[in-house]
Amino acid sequence: MAHFTVETRSGARHEVTGRDGATLLKAIRKAGIEELTAQCGGGCACATCHVFVTLPEGGTAPPVSPGESRMLATSRNRTLASRLACQLKLETALDGMLVVLAPEEAGDF
């Protein structure tokens, strides 16, 4: 199980727990946080589940895949901490991370 904090666009923080292997998007939604549009349903075909991830000290995350990188390239808000919540699978190494929801962009539904 991974325990992490989600910061919404309004600045509210929520403690979330997700099972290993689940996507970050599913864990956030299961926690009742509905701000991520995920217009494509989690298929890495849009960037409406864009988040900024700060890993805990010593934590590691799988690298961004080429497909995820292409989708993130469409965002004006991309940073080195950018990930798509539909593509990041939870694992113990992510325990303690901070996830901040990226600002909505024009064209997001």
MMTF fields as JSON, N, C-alpha, C and O atoms, coordinates in Angstrom:
{
  "mmtfVersion": "1.0.0",
  "mmtfProducer": "UNKNOWN",
  "numBonds": 435,
  "numAtoms": 436,
  "numGroups": 109,
  "numChains": 1,
  "numModels": 1,
  "chainsPerModel": [1],
  "groupsPerChain": [109],
  "chainIdList": ["A"],
  "bondAtomList": [4, 2, 8, 6, 12, 10, 16, 14, 20, 18, 24, 22, 28, 26, 32, 30, 36, 34, 40, 38, 44, 42, 48, 46, 52, 50, 56, 54, 60, 58, 64, 62, 68, 66, 72, 70, 76, 74, 80, 78, 84, 82, 88, 86, 92, 90, 96, 94, 100, 98, 104, 102, 108, 106, 112, 110, 116, 114, 120, 118, 124, 122, 128, 126, 132, 130, 136, 134, 140, 138, 144, 142, 148, 146, 152, 150, 156, 154, 160, 158, 164, 162, 168, 166, 172, 170, 176, 174, 180, 178, 184, 182, 188, 186, 192, 190, 196, 194, 200, 198, 204, 202, 208, 206, 212, 210, 216, 214, 220, 218, 224, 222, 228, 226, 232, 230, 236, 234, 240, 238, 244, 242, 248, 246, 252, 250, 256, 254, 260, 258, 264, 262, 268, 266, 272, 270, 276, 274, 280, 278, 284, 282, 288, 286, 292, 290, 296, 294, 300, 298, 304, 302, 308, 306, 312, 310, 316, 314, 320, 318, 324, 322, 328, 326, 332, 330, 336, 334, 340, 338, 344, 342, 348, 346, 352, 350, 356, 354, 360, 358, 364, 362, 368, 366, 372, 370, 376, 374, 380, 378, 384, 382, 388, 386, 392, 390, 396, 394, 400, 398, 404, 402, 408, 406, 412, 410, 416, 414, 420, 418, 424, 422, 428, 426, 432, 430],
  "bondOrderList": [1, 1, 1, 1, 1, 1, 1, 1, 1, 1, 1, 1, 1, 1, 1, 1, 1, 1, 1, 1, 1, 1, 1, 1, 1, 1, 1, 1, 1, 1, 1, 1, 1, 1, 1, 1, 1, 1, 1, 1, 1, 1, 1, 1, 1, 1, 1, 1, 1, 1, 1, 1, 1, 1, 1, 1, 1, 1, 1, 1, 1, 1, 1, 1, 1, 1, 1, 1, 1, 1, 1, 1, 1, 1, 1, 1, 1, 1, 1, 1, 1, 1, 1, 1, 1, 1, 1, 1, 1, 1, 1, 1, 1, 1, 1, 1, 1, 1, 1, 1, 1, 1, 1, 1, 1, 1, 1, 1],
  "groupList": [{"groupName": "MET", "atomNameList": ["N", "CA", "C", "O"], "elementList": ["N", "C", "C", "O"], "formalChargeList": [0, 0, 0, 0], "bondAtomList": [1, 0, 2, 1, 3, 2], "bondOrderList": [1, 1, 2], "singleLetterCode": "M", "chemCompType": "L-PEPTIDE LINKING"}, {"groupName": "ALA", "atomNameList": ["N", "CA", "C", "O"], "elementList": ["N", "C", "C", "O"], "formalChargeList": [0, 0, 0, 0], "bondAtomList": [1, 0, 2, 1, 3, 2], "bondOrderList": [1, 1, 2], "singleLetterCode": "A", "chemCompType": "L-PEPTIDE LINKING"}, {"groupName": "HIS", "atomNameList": ["N", "CA", "C", "O"], "elementList": ["N", "C", "C", "O"], "formalChargeList": [0, 0, 0, 0], "bondAtomList": [1, 0, 2, 1, 3, 2], "bondOrderList": [1, 1, 2], "singleLetterCode": "H", "chemCompType": "L-PEPTIDE LINKING"}, {"groupName": "PHE", "atomNameList": ["N", "CA", "C", "O"], "elementList": ["N", "C", "C", "O"], "formalChargeList": [0, 0, 0, 0], "bondAtomList": [1, 0, 2, 1, 3, 2], "bondOrderList": [1, 1, 2], "singleLetterCode": "F", "chemCompType": "L-PEPTIDE LINKING"}, {"groupName": "THR", "atomNameList": ["N", "CA", "C", "O"], "elementList": ["N", "C", "C", "O"], "formalChargeList": [0, 0, 0, 0], "bondAtomList": [1, 0, 2, 1, 3, 2], "bondOrderList": [1, 1, 2], "singleLetterCode": "T", "chemCompType": "L-PEPTIDE LINKING"}, {"groupName": "VAL", "atomNameList": ["N", "CA", "C", "O"], "elementList": ["N", "C", "C", "O"], "formalChargeList": [0, 0, 0, 0], "bondAtomList": [1, 0, 2, 1, 3, 2], "bondOrderList": [1, 1, 2], "singleLetterCode": "V", "chemCompType": "L-PEPTIDE LINKING"}, {"groupName": "GLU", "atomNameList": ["N", "CA", "C", "O"], "elementList": ["N", "C", "C", "O"], "formalChargeList": [0, 0, 0, 0], "bondAtomList": [1, 0, 2, 1, 3, 2], "bondOrderList": [1, 1, 2], "singleLetterCode": "E", "chemCompType": "L-PEPTIDE LINKING"}, {"groupName": "ARG", "atomNameList": ["N", "CA", "C", "O"], "elementList": ["N", "C", "C", "O"], "formalChargeList": [0, 0, 0, 0], "bondAtomList": [1, 0, 2, 1, 3, 2], "bondOrderList": [1, 1, 2], "singleLetterCode": "R", "chemCompType": "L-PEPTIDE LINKING"}, {"groupName": "SER", "atomNameList": ["N", "CA", "C", "O"], "elementList": ["N", "C", "C", "O"], "formalChargeList": [0, 0, 0, 0], "bondAtomList": [1, 0, 2, 1, 3, 2], "bondOrderList": [1, 1, 2], "singleLetterCode": "S", "chemCompType": "L-PEPTIDE LINKING"}, {"groupName": "GLY", "atomNameList": ["N", "CA", "C", "O"], "elementList": ["N", "C", "C", "O"], "formalChargeList": [0, 0, 0, 0], "bondAtomList": [1, 0, 2, 1, 3, 2], "bondOrderList": [1, 1, 2], "singleLetterCode": "G", "chemCompType": "PEPTIDE LINKING"}, {"groupName": "ASP", "atomNameList": ["N", "CA", "C", "O"], "elementList": ["N", "C", "C", "O"], "formalChargeList": [0, 0, 0, 0], "bondAtomList": [1, 0, 2, 1, 3, 2], "bondOrderList": [1, 1, 2], "singleLetterCode": "D", "chemCompType": "L-PEPTIDE LINKING"}, {"groupName": "LEU", "atomNameList": ["N", "CA", "C", "O"], "elementList": ["N", "C", "C", "O"], "formalChargeList": [0, 0, 0, 0], "bondAtomList": [1, 0, 2, 1, 3, 2], "bondOrderList": [1, 1, 2], "singleLetterCode": "L", "chemCompType": "L-PEPTIDE LINKING"}, {"groupName": "LYS", "atomNameList": ["N", "CA", "C", "O"], "elementList": ["N", "C", "C", "O"], "formalChargeList": [0, 0, 0, 0], "bondAtomList": [1, 0, 2, 1, 3, 2], "bondOrderList": [1, 1, 2], "singleLetterCode": "K", "chemCompType": "L-PEPTIDE LINKING"}, {"groupName": "ILE", "atomNameList": ["N", "CA", "C", "O"], "elementList": ["N", "C", "C", "O"], "formalChargeList": [0, 0, 0, 0], "bondAtomList": [1, 0, 2, 1, 3, 2], "bondOrderList": [1, 1, 2], "singleLetterCode": "I", "chemCompType": "L-PEPTIDE LINKING"}, {"groupName": "GLN", "atomNameList": ["N", "CA", "C", "O"], "elementList": ["N", "C", "C", "O"], "formalChargeList": [0, 0, 0, 0], "bondAtomList": [1, 0, 2, 1, 3, 2], "bondOrderList": [1, 1, 2], "singleLetterCode": "Q", "chemCompType": "L-PEPTIDE LINKING"}, {"groupName": "CYS", "atomNameList": ["N", "CA", "C", "O"], "elementList": ["N", "C", "C", "O"], "formalChargeList": [0, 0, 0, 0], "bondAtomList": [1, 0, 2, 1, 3, 2], "bondOrderList": [1, 1, 2], "singleLetterCode": "C", "chemCompType": "L-PEPTIDE LINKING"}, {"groupName": "PRO", "atomNameList": ["N", "CA", "C", "O"], "elementList": ["N", "C", "C", "O"], "formalChargeList": [0, 0, 0, 0], "bondAtomList": [1, 0, 2, 1, 3, 2], "bondOrderList": [1, 1, 2], "singleLetterCode": "P", "chemCompType": "L-PEPTIDE LINKING"}, {"groupName": "ASN", "atomNameList": ["N", "CA", "C", "O"], "elementList": ["N", "C", "C", "O"], "formalChargeList": [0, 0, 0, 0], "bondAtomList": [1, 0, 2, 1, 3, 2], "bondOrderList": [1, 1, 2], "singleLetterCode": "N", "chemCompType": "L-PEPTIDE LINKING"}],
  "groupTypeList": [0, 1, 2, 3, 4, 5, 6, 4, 7, 8, 9, 1, 7, 2, 6, 5, 4, 9, 7, 10, 9, 1, 4, 11, 11, 12, 1, 13, 7, 12, 1, 9, 13, 6, 6, 11, 4, 1, 14, 15, 9, 9, 9, 15, 1, 15, 1, 4, 15, 2, 5, 3, 5, 4, 11, 16, 6, 9, 9, 4, 1, 16, 16, 5, 8, 16, 9, 6, 8, 7, 0, 11, 1, 4, 8, 7, 17, 7, 4, 11, 1, 8, 7, 11, 1, 15, 14, 11, 12, 11, 6, 4, 1, 11, 10, 9, 0, 11, 5, 5, 11, 1, 16, 6, 6, 1, 9, 10, 3],
  "groupIdList": [1, 2, 3, 4, 5, 6, 7, 8, 9, 10, 11, 12, 13, 14, 15, 16, 17, 18, 19, 20, 21, 22, 23, 24, 25, 26, 27, 28, 29, 30, 31, 32, 33, 34, 35, 36, 37, 38, 39, 40, 41, 42, 43, 44, 45, 46, 47, 48, 49, 50, 51, 52, 53, 54, 55, 56, 57, 58, 59, 60, 61, 62, 63, 64, 65, 66, 67, 68, 69, 70, 71, 72, 73, 74, 75, 76, 77, 78, 79, 80, 81, 82, 83, 84, 85, 86, 87, 88, 89, 90, 91, 92, 93, 94, 95, 96, 97, 98, 99, 100, 101, 102, 103, 104, 105, 106, 107, 108, 109],
  "secStructList": [7, 3, 3, 3, 3, 3, 3, 7, 6, 6, 1, 7, 3, 3, 3, 3, 3, 3, 7, 6, 6, 1, 5, 2, 2, 2, 2, 2, 2, 2, 6, 6, 7, 7, 7, 7, 7, 7, 6, 6, 1, 1, 1, 1, 1, 1, 1, 6, 6, 3, 3, 3, 3, 3, 7, 7, 6, 6, 7, 7, 7, 7, 7, 7, 7, 2, 2, 2, 2, 2, 2, 2, 6, 6, 7, 6, 6, 7, 7, 6, 6, 3, 3, 3, 6, 6, 6, 7, 5, 7, 7, 4, 4, 4, 6, 6, 7, 3, 3, 3, 3, 7, 7, 7, 7, 6, 6, 7, 7],
  "xCoordList": [0.841, 0.0, 0.883, 1.914, 0.459, 1.159, 0.273, -0.914, 0.86, 0.175, 0.78, 2.001, -0.079, 0.435, -0.548, -1.68, -0.103, -0.922, -1.266, -0.406, -2.533, -2.992, -3.389, -4.178, -2.832, -3.205, -4.065, -3.627, -5.296, -6.216, -5.861, -4.971, -6.555, -6.294, -6.615, -6.067, -7.501, -7.837, -6.844, -6.916, -5.914, -4.914, -5.268, -4.476, -6.457, -6.837, -5.977, -5.669, -5.595, -4.765, -5.568, -6.317, -5.385, -6.081, -5.061, -4.207, -5.151, -4.31, -5.01, -6.188, -4.289, -4.868, -4.017, -2.794, -4.674, -3.998, -4.462, -5.656, -3.53, -3.878, -3.102, -1.983, -3.713, -3.046, -1.984, -2.121, -0.931, 0.142, -0.428, -1.259, 0.034, -0.402, -1.548, -1.762, -2.291, -3.371, -2.749, -1.657, -3.432, -2.914, -3.192, -4.117, -2.38, -2.56, -3.943, -4.607, -4.381, -5.705, -6.805, -7.687, -6.764, -7.802, -7.806, -8.87, -6.632, -6.559, -7.116, -7.81, -6.816, -7.321, -8.842, -9.536, -9.349, -10.803, -11.492, -12.546, -10.902, -11.491, -11.563, -12.442, -10.646, -10.638, -11.686, -11.836, -12.413, -13.468, -13.018, -13.779, -11.802, -11.285, -11.591, -10.998, -12.516, -13.024, -12.487, -12.988, -11.5, -11.027, -10.283, -10.196, -9.749, -9.024, -10.036, -10.786, -10.058, -11.038, -10.814, -11.763, -9.588, -9.26, -10.228, -10.875, -10.309, -11.254, -11.161, -12.178, -9.977, -9.808, -10.078, -9.985, -10.414, -10.702, -9.468, -9.557, -8.343, -7.117, -6.318, -5.508, -6.529, -5.856, -4.633, -4.149, -4.117, -2.928, -3.15, -2.255, -4.374, -4.705, -5.039, -5.503, -4.8, -5.004, -4.096, -3.359, -4.139, -3.312, -4.182, -3.713, -5.443, -6.362, -6.269, -7.065, -5.312, -5.03, -3.61, -2.963, -3.14, -1.79, -1.635, -2.464, -0.572, -0.251, 1.243, 2.027, 1.618, 3.021, 3.334, 2.64, 4.365, 4.716, 6.043, 7.055, 6.016, 7.242, 7.447, 6.64, 8.528, 8.806, 9.364, 10.004, 9.122, 9.735, 11.242, 11.728, 11.966, 13.417, 13.748, 13.265, 14.569, 14.958, 13.952, 14.212, 12.81, 11.781, 12.139, 12.835, 11.663, 11.893, 10.57, 9.657, 10.489, 9.308, 9.785, 10.875, 8.979, 9.358, 9.488, 8.808, 10.348, 10.51, 9.242, 8.415, 9.114, 8.005, 8.17, 9.244, 7.11, 7.178, 7.118, 6.701, 7.525, 7.437, 6.007, 5.816, 5.014, 3.625, 3.183, 2.518, 3.557, 3.224, 3.923, 3.327, 5.154, 5.904, 5.241, 5.17, 4.76, 4.07, 2.818, 2.541, 2.059, 0.84, 1.189, 0.535, 2.203, 2.606, 3.133, 3.039, 3.679, 4.203, 3.106, 3.398, 1.852, 0.733, 0.341, -0.489, 0.925, 0.575, 1.501, 2.724, 0.898, 1.696, 2.313, 3.243, 1.803, 2.249, 3.247, 3.519, 3.786, 4.693, 5.946, 6.534, 6.346, 7.593, 8.321, 7.829, 9.468, 10.183, 9.409, 9.644, 8.491, 7.691, 6.39, 5.605, 6.144, 4.878, 4.759, 5.703, 3.563, 3.193, 1.718, 0.973, 1.308, -0.107, -0.535, 0.057, -1.568, -2.013, -2.482, -2.467, -2.897, -3.349, -2.193, -2.406, -0.98, 0.168, 1.089, 1.925, 0.952, 1.837, 1.175, 0.139, 1.776, 1.235, 1.841, 3.041, 0.986, 1.432, 2.308, 2.102, 3.287, 4.181, 4.781, 4.71, 5.353, 5.893, 6.896, 6.958, 7.681, 8.699, 8.073, 8.778, 6.765, 6.082, 5.426, 4.837, 5.524, 4.918, 5.457, 6.67, 4.552, 4.958, 5.056, 5.422, 4.739, 4.855, 3.759, 2.727, 4.025, 3.058, 2.636, 3.475, 1.326, 0.761, -0.05, -1.004, 0.323, -0.388, -1.088, -0.454, -2.389, -3.134, -2.702, -2.694, -2.349, -1.917, -3.101, -4.25, -2.826, -3.914, -4.639, -4.035, -5.945, -6.686, -6.23, -5.874, -6.247, -5.844, -7.042, -8.015, -6.972, -8.035, -8.21, -7.23, -9.428, -9.689, -9.948, -10.471, -9.594, -9.912, -11.415, -12.02, -12.0, -13.437, -13.705, -14.863],
  "yCoordList": [-1.18, 0.0, 1.24, 1.292, 2.225, 3.509, 4.558, 4.677, 5.297, 6.39, 7.681, 7.834, 8.606, 9.843, 10.974, 10.745, 12.193, 13.387, 13.965, 14.078, 14.335, 14.998, 16.421, 16.642, 17.386, 18.783, 19.196, 19.123, 19.631, 20.031, 21.419, 22.083, 21.84, 23.152, 24.288, 25.383, 24.037, 25.064, 25.078, 25.95, 24.113, 24.04, 23.094, 22.913, 22.485, 21.503, 20.259, 19.829, 19.689, 18.475, 17.294, 17.407, 16.148, 14.92, 13.796, 13.638, 13.023, 11.833, 10.688, 10.427, 10.0, 8.956, 7.694, 7.762, 6.568, 5.278, 4.531, 4.49, 3.946, 3.167, 1.871, 1.787, 0.872, -0.437, -0.479, 0.158, -1.238, -1.39, -1.916, -2.824, -1.33, -1.745, -0.917, -0.893, -0.235, 0.641, 1.919, 2.311, 2.555, 3.829, 4.92, 4.827, 5.934, 7.097, 7.696, 8.109, 7.747, 8.279, 7.521, 8.138, 6.2, 5.405, 5.628, 5.715, 5.721, 5.936, 7.308, 7.442, 8.314, 9.661, 9.677, 10.232, 9.078, 9.035, 8.228, 8.626, 7.106, 6.27, 7.036, 6.779, 7.97, 8.793, 9.905, 10.667, 10.002, 10.995, 12.338, 13.305, 12.422, 13.664, 13.617, 12.83, 14.46, 14.385, 15.458, 15.586, 16.228, 17.362, 16.963, 17.764, 15.762, 15.346, 14.882, 13.936, 15.536, 15.22, 13.836, 13.065, 13.514, 12.233, 11.969, 10.924, 12.918, 12.892, 11.614, 11.144, 11.05, 9.845, 8.567, 7.468, 8.711, 7.534, 6.814, 5.669, 7.451, 6.837, 6.106, 5.239, 6.438, 5.743, 6.433, 6.046, 7.437, 8.175, 8.809, 8.831, 9.327, 9.955, 11.438, 12.086, 11.971, 13.395, 13.738, 12.876, 14.941, 15.313, 15.918, 16.755, 15.503, 16.099, 15.456, 15.777, 14.556, 14.024, 14.402, 13.684, 15.535, 16.041, 16.398, 17.109, 15.898, 16.201, 16.487, 16.154, 17.115, 17.32, 16.409, 16.445, 15.598, 14.616, 14.984, 15.177, 15.076, 15.243, 13.945, 13.573, 13.263, 11.97, 12.15, 13.159, 11.169, 11.237, 11.042, 10.516, 11.466, 11.292, 9.818, 8.949, 9.56, 8.185, 7.454, 6.326, 8.068, 7.441, 7.497, 8.409, 6.527, 6.488, 6.209, 5.615, 6.642, 6.376, 5.876, 6.231, 5.062, 4.638, 5.865, 6.869, 5.789, 6.938, 7.185, 6.291, 8.401, 8.76, 8.01, 8.03, 7.355, 6.616, 7.596, 8.74, 7.169, 8.06, 8.556, 9.725, 7.696, 8.103, 9.138, 10.115, 8.919, 9.887, 11.217, 12.277, 11.172, 12.383, 13.167, 14.395, 12.463, 13.137, 13.853, 14.978, 13.208, 13.83, 15.028, 16.068, 14.891, 15.997, 17.181, 18.327, 16.911, 17.983, 18.93, 20.045, 18.507, 19.372, 20.349, 21.23, 20.206, 21.055, 22.262, 22.139, 23.417, 24.634, 24.632, 25.392, 23.784, 23.771, 22.651, 22.396, 21.993, 20.868, 21.319, 22.352, 20.526, 20.734, 19.391, 18.378, 19.387, 18.12, 17.186, 15.978, 17.732, 16.928, 16.435, 15.769, 16.746, 16.394, 14.905, 14.254, 14.385, 13.014, 13.012, 13.92, 11.984, 11.735, 10.726, 9.654, 11.075, 10.199, 8.845, 7.864, 8.776, 7.493, 6.567, 5.377, 7.085, 6.275, 5.877, 4.988, 6.51, 6.204, 5.167, 5.429, 3.999, 2.919, 2.992, 3.211, 2.804, 2.891, 1.714, 0.587, 2.003, 0.985, 1.543, 2.746, 0.694, 1.073, 2.215, 3.055, 2.267, 3.323, 4.715, 5.713, 4.798, 6.09, 6.502, 7.579, 5.656, 5.944, 7.262, 7.444, 8.18, 9.472, 10.586, 11.706, 10.313, 11.358, 12.419, 12.191, 13.568, 14.654, 14.77, 14.846, 14.783, 14.91, 16.202, 16.357, 17.118, 18.392, 18.377, 18.13, 18.639, 18.666, 19.879, 21.002, 19.648, 20.736, 21.648, 21.205, 22.912, 23.819, 23.328, 22.729, 23.59, 23.263, 24.222, 25.37, 23.729, 24.546, 24.811, 24.057, 25.864, 26.142, 24.92, 24.356, 24.525, 23.342, 22.108, 21.121, 22.133, 21.005, 21.003, 22.061, 19.854, 19.756, 19.067, 18.892],
  "zCoordList": [0.0, 0.0, 0.0, 0.672, -0.762, -0.791, -0.119, -0.424, 0.781, 1.465, 0.93, 0.892, 0.519, -0.049, 0.209, 0.637, -0.057, 0.132, -1.224, -2.098, -1.397, -2.614, -2.25, -1.331, -2.982, -2.811, -4.0, -5.148, -3.716, -4.781, -5.294, -4.762, -6.311, -6.894, -5.938, -6.069, -4.974, -3.977, -2.816, -1.951, -2.793, -1.733, -0.597, 0.327, -0.655, 0.377, 0.227, -0.884, 1.363, 1.345, 1.875, 2.845, 1.203, 1.56, 1.669, 0.797, 2.732, 2.873, 2.155, 2.4, 1.266, 0.432, 0.557, 0.685, 0.517, 0.495, -0.743, -1.038, -1.459, -2.647, -2.656, -2.151, -3.235, -3.265, -4.359, -5.403, -4.099, -5.077, -6.39, -6.406, -7.485, -8.81, -9.357, -10.569, -8.494, -8.954, -9.506, -9.094, -10.42, -10.921, -9.895, -9.089, -9.951, -9.094, -9.329, -8.379, -10.579, -10.91, -10.179, -9.582, -10.217, -9.555, -8.045, -7.433, -7.45, -6.006, -5.63, -4.622, -6.431, -6.164, -6.295, -5.443, -7.343, -7.541, -6.439, -5.942, -6.062, -5.008, -3.687, -2.864, -3.489, -2.275, -2.334, -1.378, -3.454, -3.58, -4.109, -4.061, -4.612, -5.18, -6.676, -7.414, -7.114, -8.486, -9.416, -10.533, -9.014, -9.821, -11.088, -12.019, -11.151, -12.355, -13.396, -13.157, -14.534, -15.563, -16.15, -16.295, -16.486, -17.133, -18.279, -18.34, -19.165, -20.267, -21.1, -21.612, -21.245, -22.063, -21.278, -21.824, -19.996, -19.178, -18.676, -18.231, -18.738, -18.231, -19.29, -18.962, -20.554, -21.643, -22.2, -23.264, -21.523, -21.967, -23.338, -24.183, -23.539, -24.814, -24.646, -25.584, -23.446, -23.186, -22.0, -21.521, -21.539, -20.377, -19.283, -18.512, -19.208, -18.238, -16.856, -15.974, -16.656, -15.314, -14.895, -14.133, -15.404, -15.152, -13.668, -13.098, -13.061, -11.666, -11.55, -12.438, -10.432, -10.091, -8.918, -7.902, -9.048, -8.03, -7.377, -8.052, -6.054, -5.275, -4.52, -3.668, -4.839, -4.215, -2.814, -2.519, -1.951, -0.63, -0.754, -1.754, 0.259, 0.242, 0.037, 0.763, -0.952, -1.272, -2.14, -2.562, -2.417, -3.24, -4.713, -5.16, -5.455, -6.893, -7.594, -7.02, -8.823, -9.643, -11.002, -11.448, -11.651, -13.001, -13.904, -13.69, -14.899, -15.794, -16.61, -16.792, -17.087, -17.96, -19.279, -19.881, -19.721, -20.986, -22.159, -21.982, -23.343, -24.507, -24.754, -25.087, -24.598, -24.802, -23.79, -24.134, -22.537, -21.487, -21.758, -21.566, -22.194, -22.49, -23.629, -23.575, -24.654, -25.762, -25.266, -25.682, -24.38, -23.856, -22.968, -23.048, -22.135, -21.268, -22.075, -21.634, -23.237, -24.089, -24.547, -24.977, -24.462, -24.858, -23.747, -23.968, -22.564, -21.427, -21.313, -21.386, -21.134, -20.912, -19.516, -19.249, -18.627, -17.231, -16.922, -15.75, -17.911, -17.67, -16.934, -17.255, -15.939, -15.211, -15.118, -15.616, -14.493, -14.284, -13.354, -13.359, -12.559, -11.627, -12.249, -11.575, -13.52, -14.168, -14.445, -14.89, -14.167, -14.513, -14.881, -14.514, -15.608, -15.82, -14.767, -14.645, -14.008, -12.915, -13.431, -12.688, -14.688, -15.246, -15.575, -15.805, -15.602, -16.004, -14.861, -15.024, -13.725, -12.597, -11.702, -11.09, -11.633, -10.798, -9.403, -9.234, -8.42, -7.031, -6.653, -7.103, -5.818, -5.272, -3.99, -3.738, -3.205, -1.904, -2.008, -1.111, -3.077, -3.244, -3.338, -3.189, -3.583, -3.688, -2.376, -2.287, -1.362, -0.067, 0.48, 0.593, 0.819, 1.362, 0.341, 0.697, -0.928, -1.947, -1.784, -1.154, -2.371, -2.449, -3.904, -4.802, -4.128, -5.471, -5.505, -4.742, -6.377, -6.519, -7.876, -8.902, -7.88, -9.134, -9.948, -9.446, -11.195, -12.078, -12.388, -12.369, -12.671, -13.044, -14.286, -15.176, -14.336, -15.557, -16.642, -16.373, -17.877, -19.0, -19.895, -19.878, -20.663, -21.63, -22.527, -23.014, -22.737, -23.555, -22.72, -23.237, -21.43, -20.553, -20.317, -20.145, -20.31, -20.063, -18.767, -18.388]
}
